[in-house]
Amino acid sequence: MAPSIAAHPDRLLPAEPAVREIARSLYSRVAGLPIISPHGHVDAGVIEQNLPFPDPAALLVTPDHYVTRLIHAGGVPMDRLGLGASPAGSREVWRNFCAAWPAFEGTASGYWIRQEFEHVFGLHEEPTAENADRLYDALASKLEEPGFRPRQLFKEFNIEVLATTDDPLDSLDSHAALQADPAFPGRVLPTFRPDQYLNMAHPAWQGNVERLIAVAGGGASGYAGYIRALEARRRDFVERGAVSADHGVFTPATLKLDDAEAERLFERGRAGQAGPKERDAFEAHMIYQMARMSVEDGLVMTIHPGSYRNHHGPTFDAFGADTGHDIPFAVNYTEAIRPLLQDFGTAKDFHLVLFTLDETVFSRELAPLAGFYPSVYIGAPWWFLDAPDAMLRFRSAVTETAGFSRSSGFIDDTRAFCSIPARHDTSRRIEASFLARLVAEHRISEERAHELIVDIVDASPRRVFKL
């Protein structure tokens, strides 16, 4: 059997021999550095409880919308991928995945999964319809081994910091337990994610707001109690180690309203009377308020706009959110973010990390914004852009305007725990490749490139996220 291409030591490095040699040297400088993951979606309870992972399909297929969406595009119904009220059994899901494996050639998902098979699970075969059951059994056997529990893999993966994404009213009990456990070697940090409390269009907004005010409003009611409760819960998150607040918004619009207008819109929303423009205005105002709070409490503010969530209504109705039909669209940052930056763009110690799914924004808007405002950092390529060629395009787009110091460091943004080392290794190889080209073209010295790659991989996320 031929060795897996995932085992090749020069994977993702430049094809030209002289440039590849430089890239090898640069990559070797950072290959063994610890993983800093300041934004992701792994549940802290998975680490805290340290239970065995479920079966291979439940671990690698069903929860990963990168995977399910492409198989579905090939004609496989969602329920055959483990989703919905009457899902297929795990072994059938796995067979559907293996039969669809050729569709993943050239994709980021295909690359990551190969890396997991080779470097996490020690499996060297390519998935096929014929070997699906054999691979399933081999993976299931691995998952039963004590060394494949979440805490053991956390250590094996050399993770130093792992940030989760948490509801404002989450108890954060798992974070507290991990912080109190002297045997646990890393840091698992909560992240304040208030989308369902800021966006009136969310179906749970009214109920969420009432619960929030009752739990954390400090006796105040209405809009004043709402603001007080958000501030209080942010403080609770800070006490539990949080370093950032994340905002998944439709657009990056911001708006500064006076208290009377904000209260009027708030009450219309509570009564179910707010129209679309009023809902949008209130959310834009609340993103402004989140920036104000970040200036006061020190949480790094990250903004993730530009995704048309739940694009296919029938799929959402049947299978829910995060099932592969969130589609990117063009965004405007320069005008949309200006009200926030007028007041907070130069505020001391305020860090604002701006992400996008619209890569035309990298060079046209984000790099110039980060090249002027001390608060602004460019978020790493995210979601559909967190792939090798897109990462290279990102570096080419932003570096000539903003340099290397104004970007966030790599963000894996994943629910798939076992893919974390593959994703970070991908980023390190791409950074080495980009820097190697600059060295080969005599645009930077090789000595300086070695300093830069350590800064990009390790110092940047620590600096930007105040770790």
C-alpha positions in Angstrom: 0.0 0.0 0.0 1.4 3.4 -1.0 1.9 5.8 1.9 -0.7 8.4 2.5 -0.1 11.8 0.9 -0.9 13.2 4.4 2.4 11.7 5.5 4.6 13.7 3.1 6.8 16.0 5.1 6.6 18.8 2.4 2.8 18.9 2.1 1.6 22.4 1.3 5.1 23.8 0.9 6.2 25.5 -2.4 6.9 23.3 -5.3 10.0 25.2 -6.5 13.0 23.5 -4.8 14.9 26.6 -3.6 11.8 28.2 -2.1 10.7 24.9 -0.6 14.1 24.6 1.2 13.5 28.0 2.8 10.0 27.1 3.7 11.2 23.9 5.4 13.5 25.8 7.6 10.8 28.3 8.6 8.2 25.6 9.2 10.7 23.7 11.4 11.0 26.8 13.6 7.3 26.8 14.6 6.1 23.2 14.0 6.5 22.3 17.7 5.1 25.5 19.2 2.0 25.0 21.4 -1.4 25.6 19.9 -3.1 28.9 20.9 -6.8 28.7 19.9 -8.5 32.0 20.9 -11.7 31.3 19.1 -13.5 28.0 18.6 -16.7 26.0 19.3 -15.6 22.9 21.3 -17.8 22.4 24.3 -15.9 22.9 27.5 -17.9 20.0 29.0 -16.3 17.6 26.6 -12.9 18.4 28.1 -14.1 18.6 31.7 -16.0 15.3 31.7 -13.3 13.5 29.7 -15.8 10.9 28.4 -14.9 8.8 25.4 -15.8 10.3 22.0 -18.8 8.8 20.3 -18.7 6.6 17.3 -16.7 7.7 14.2 -19.7 9.1 12.3 -20.8 11.2 15.3 -17.3 12.5 15.8 -16.2 13.2 12.2 -19.2 13.5 10.0 -22.6 14.5 11.5 -21.5 17.6 13.5 -19.2 19.0 10.8 -21.2 21.1 8.3 -18.1 21.4 6.1 -18.5 17.6 5.5 -22.3 17.2 5.5 -23.0 20.1 3.1 -20.7 18.6 0.3 -22.1 15.1 0.6 -25.6 16.6 0.6 -24.7 18.5 -2.6 -24.0 15.1 -4.2 -27.6 14.0 -3.6 -27.5 12.4 -0.1 -30.4 13.4 2.1 -29.6 15.1 5.4 -31.2 12.4 7.5 -28.8 9.8 5.9 -26.0 11.9 7.4 -27.3 11.6 11.0 -29.4 14.7 11.1 -33.1 15.3 11.8 -35.8 13.6 13.9 -35.2 10.1 12.3 -31.5 10.0 11.4 -29.7 7.1 9.9 -27.6 4.9 12.1 -24.0 5.8 12.6 -22.6 3.0 10.4 -24.8 4.0 7.5 -23.7 7.6 7.9 -20.1 6.5 7.8 -20.8 4.4 4.6 -22.3 7.5 2.9 -19.3 9.5 3.9 -16.8 7.0 2.6 -18.7 6.6 -0.7 -18.6 10.4 -1.1 -14.9 10.7 -0.3 -13.8 11.5 -3.9 -15.9 14.7 -3.7 -13.5 16.0 -1.1 -10.4 16.0 -3.3 -8.9 19.5 -3.3 -11.0 20.8 -0.5 -9.8 22.0 2.9 -12.0 19.4 4.6 -10.4 16.6 2.6 -7.0 17.8 3.6 -7.9 18.1 7.3 -9.5 14.7 7.4 -6.5 13.0 5.8 -4.3 14.7 8.4 -6.5 13.4 11.2 -6.5 9.8 9.8 -2.7 9.8 9.4 -1.5 11.8 12.4 -4.2 11.4 15.1 -5.6 7.9 14.4 -2.7 6.3 12.6 -4.9 5.1 9.7 -3.2 5.2 6.3 -6.0 4.1 4.0 -8.2 6.4 1.8 -11.9 6.0 2.6 -13.8 4.0 0.0 -17.2 2.4 -0.2 -15.4 -1.0 0.0 -13.4 -0.3 3.1 -16.0 1.8 5.0 -16.8 -0.9 7.6 -13.2 -1.8 8.2 -12.3 1.9 8.8 -15.3 2.3 11.0 -14.2 -0.6 13.2 -10.6 0.6 13.3 -11.7 4.1 14.4 -14.2 2.8 16.9 -11.5 0.7 18.5 -9.2 3.7 18.7 -11.9 5.8 20.4 -12.2 3.2 23.1 -8.5 3.5 24.1 -7.7 5.6 27.2 -5.2 7.7 25.2 -8.1 9.0 23.0 -10.0 10.7 25.8 -10.4 14.5 25.3 -7.9 15.4 28.1 -5.3 13.1 26.9 -5.6 14.4 23.3 -5.6 18.0 24.6 -2.1 17.2 26.0 -1.1 15.2 22.9 -2.1 18.0 20.6 0.1 20.4 22.6 -2.8 22.8 23.2 -2.0 25.6 25.6 -5.1 27.8 25.2 -8.5 26.7 23.9 -11.4 29.2 23.9 -15.0 28.1 23.7 -18.1 30.0 22.7 -20.7 30.4 25.4 -24.2 31.7 25.9 -24.4 34.8 28.2 -26.4 32.8 30.8 -24.3 29.7 30.7 -23.3 28.7 34.2 -19.7 28.2 33.1 -19.5 25.3 35.6 -17.2 23.2 33.3 -14.8 26.1 33.0 -14.7 26.5 36.8 -14.1 22.8 37.2 -11.2 22.8 34.8 -9.6 25.9 36.3 -9.8 24.3 39.8 -8.3 21.0 38.6 -4.5 21.0 39.3 -4.0 18.0 37.1 -5.3 19.7 33.9 -2.4 21.3 32.1 -4.0 23.9 29.8 -6.4 26.8 29.8 -10.0 26.5 28.5 -11.5 30.0 28.4 -15.1 31.0 27.9 -16.1 33.5 25.2 -19.1 35.8 25.6 -21.4 35.3 22.6 -24.6 37.4 22.9 -26.1 37.2 19.4 -29.4 35.7 20.5 -29.8 38.5 23.1 -29.0 41.4 20.7 -30.7 40.4 17.5 -34.5 41.0 17.8 -35.1 38.9 14.6 -34.0 35.8 16.5 -37.1 33.8 17.5 -35.8 33.3 21.0 -34.9 37.0 21.6 -37.9 38.0 23.7 -37.6 35.0 26.0 -33.8 35.4 26.2 -34.1 39.0 27.2 -36.6 38.4 29.9 -34.5 35.6 31.4 -31.4 37.8 31.2 -33.0 40.7 33.0 -34.4 38.4 35.7 -31.1 36.7 36.3 -28.6 39.5 36.1 -30.5 42.8 35.9 -29.8 43.7 39.5 -33.4 44.6 40.2 -33.6 47.1 37.3 -36.2 46.6 34.5 -36.6 47.5 30.9 -33.8 48.7 28.7 -31.8 49.8 31.8 -32.0 46.4 33.3 -31.1 44.8 30.0 -27.9 46.9 29.7 -27.1 46.3 33.3 -27.5 42.5 32.9 -25.3 42.3 29.9 -22.6 44.3 31.7 -22.9 42.0 34.8 -22.7 38.8 32.8 -19.6 40.0 30.9 -18.0 40.7 34.3 -18.9 37.1 35.3 -17.2 35.8 32.2 -14.1 37.9 32.9 -13.9 36.3 36.3 -14.0 32.9 34.7 -11.1 33.8 32.5 -12.8 35.1 29.3 -10.6 37.3 27.1 -13.1 38.0 24.3 -16.7 38.7 23.3 -17.7 37.3 19.9 -20.4 38.7 17.7 -21.9 36.8 14.7 -23.8 39.5 12.9 -25.5 39.6 9.5 -23.6 42.9 8.6 -21.0 44.9 10.6 -23.4 47.9 10.9 -23.0 50.0 14.0 -25.1 52.9 15.2 -25.0 55.2 18.3 -28.5 55.9 19.6 -29.5 58.0 22.5 -31.0 56.2 25.5 -34.5 57.3 24.8 -34.5 56.0 21.2 -32.8 52.8 22.2 -35.4 52.2 25.0 -38.2 52.9 22.5 -36.9 50.3 20.1 -36.3 47.9 22.9 -39.9 48.1 24.2 -41.2 47.7 20.6 -39.1 44.6 20.3 -40.4 43.2 23.6 -43.9 43.8 22.5 -43.3 42.1 19.1 -44.0 45.3 17.2 -40.6 46.2 15.8 -40.2 46.2 12.0 -37.2 45.0 10.1 -35.5 48.5 10.0 -36.1 49.0 13.7 -34.7 45.5 14.5 -31.6 46.3 12.4 -31.1 49.7 14.0 -31.3 48.2 17.5 -28.8 45.4 16.7 -26.4 48.0 15.2 -26.8 50.1 18.3 -26.1 47.1 20.5 -22.9 46.3 18.6 -21.8 49.8 19.4 -22.7 49.2 23.1 -20.7 46.0 23.1 -17.7 48.0 22.0 -18.3 50.5 24.8 -18.4 47.6 27.2 -15.2 46.1 25.8 -13.4 49.4 26.4 -14.6 49.3 30.0 -14.1 45.6 30.9 -11.2 44.8 28.6 -12.8 41.9 26.6 -11.4 41.7 23.1 -14.3 42.3 20.6 -14.5 40.0 17.6 -17.0 40.5 14.7 -18.0 37.7 12.3 -20.3 39.1 9.6 -21.3 38.2 6.1 -23.1 34.9 6.4 -26.7 34.5 5.2 -27.6 32.0 7.9 -30.1 29.2 7.1 -30.3 30.0 3.4 -32.6 27.1 2.6 -35.8 27.3 4.6 -37.0 23.7 4.2 -33.6 22.4 5.4 -33.7 24.7 8.4 -37.2 23.7 9.3 -36.4 20.0 9.1 -32.8 19.9 10.5 -32.1 23.2 12.2 -29.2 25.7 12.1 -25.6 24.9 11.4 -26.4 22.2 8.9 -24.4 23.5 5.9 -26.6 26.0 4.2 -25.1 29.3 5.5 -23.9 31.2 2.4 -21.5 34.1 2.3 -22.3 37.5 0.8 -20.5 40.8 0.2 -20.1 43.2 3.1 -19.2 46.8 3.6 -16.9 47.6 6.6 -15.7 51.1 5.9 -19.0 52.9 6.3 -20.7 50.3 8.6 -18.1 50.2 11.3 -17.3 54.0 11.3 -19.8 55.0 14.1 -18.0 52.6 16.4 -14.5 53.6 15.4 -15.3 57.3 15.8 -15.6 56.9 19.5 -13.5 53.8 20.2 -11.1 53.3 17.4 -8.2 55.0 19.3 -9.4 54.0 22.8 -6.6 52.8 25.0 -6.3 48.9 25.2 -9.4 48.3 23.1 -8.9 45.4 20.6 -11.3 44.9 17.8 -10.8 41.9 15.5 -12.7 42.1 12.2 -13.4 38.9 10.2 -15.0 38.5 6.8 -16.2 35.9 4.4 -15.8 38.4 1.5 -12.2 38.3 0.6 -12.4 41.4 -1.6 -12.7 43.3 1.7 -9.2 42.2 2.9 -7.2 44.6 0.7 -9.9 47.2 0.1 -11.1 47.8 3.6 -9.7 45.7 6.4 -6.0 46.2 5.8 -6.4 50.0 5.5 -8.5 50.1 8.7 -6.0 48.0 10.6 -3.2 50.1 9.1 -4.6 53.3 10.8 -6.7 52.4 13.9 -4.7 51.1 16.9 -7.7 49.1 18.0 -8.3 47.2 14.7 -6.8 43.8 13.9 -7.5 41.7 10.8 -9.1 38.4 11.6 -7.6 35.4 10.1 -9.3 33.7 7.0 -12.5 32.2 8.4 -14.9 29.5 7.4 -15.0 29.1 3.6 -11.6 31.0 3.5 -9.7 28.9 6.0 -8.2 26.8 3.2 -4.6 26.8 1.9 -4.9 28.9 -1.3 -7.3 31.3 0.5 -4.8 31.7 3.3 -2.1 32.6 0.8 -4.4 35.1 -0.9 -5.1 36.7 2.5 -1.4 37.2 3.2 -0.9 38.7 -0.2 -4.0 41.0 0.2 -3.2 42.5 3.6 0.5 42.4 4.1 1.6 45.2 1.8 -0.8 47.7 3.5 -0.9 46.4 7.1 2.2 44.3 7.5 2.3 41.2 9.7 1.7 42.7 13.1 -1.9 43.8 12.5 -3.4 40.3 12.0 -4.9 38.1 14.7 -2.9 34.9 14.3 -4.6 31.7 13.2 -8.2 31.1 14.3 -9.4 27.5 13.9 -13.1 28.3 14.6 -14.0 24.6 14.9 -16.3 22.3 16.6 -14.3 19.3 15.4 -11.8 18.8 18.3 -9.7 16.2 16.5 -9.1 18.6 13.6 -7.5 21.3 15.7 -3.8 20.2 15.2 -4.4 19.6 11.4 -5.8 23.1 11.0 -3.0 24.8 13.0 -0.4 22.8 11.2 -1.9 23.9 7.9 -1.6 27.6 8.9 2.0 27.2 9.9 2.9 25.6 6.6 1.1 28.3 4.7 2.9 31.1 6.6 6.2 29.4 6.0 5.4 29.2 2.3 4.4 32.9 2.0 7.5 34.1 3.9 9.8 31.8 1.9 8.6 33.5 -1.3 9.4 36.9 0.1 12.9 35.6 1.1 13.5 34.1 -2.3 12.5 37.4 -3.9 14.9 39.3 -1.6 12.0 41.3 -0.1 12.9 40.3 3.4 15.9 38.6 4.9 15.8 35.0 6.0 16.8 36.0 9.5 13.8 38.3 9.7 11.5 35.7 8.3 12.4 33.4 11.1 11.5 36.1 13.6 8.2 36.9 11.8 6.9 33.4 11.6 7.3 33.0 15.4 5.5 36.2 15.9 2.7 35.2 13.5 2.1 31.8 15.0 2.7 32.5 18.7 3.1 36.1 19.7 0.3 37.6 17.6 -2.6 35.6 19.1 -1.2 36.2 22.6 -0.9 39.9 21.9 -4.2 40.4 20.1 -6.3 38.4 22.6 -4.4 39.6 25.6 -3.3 36.1 26.7 
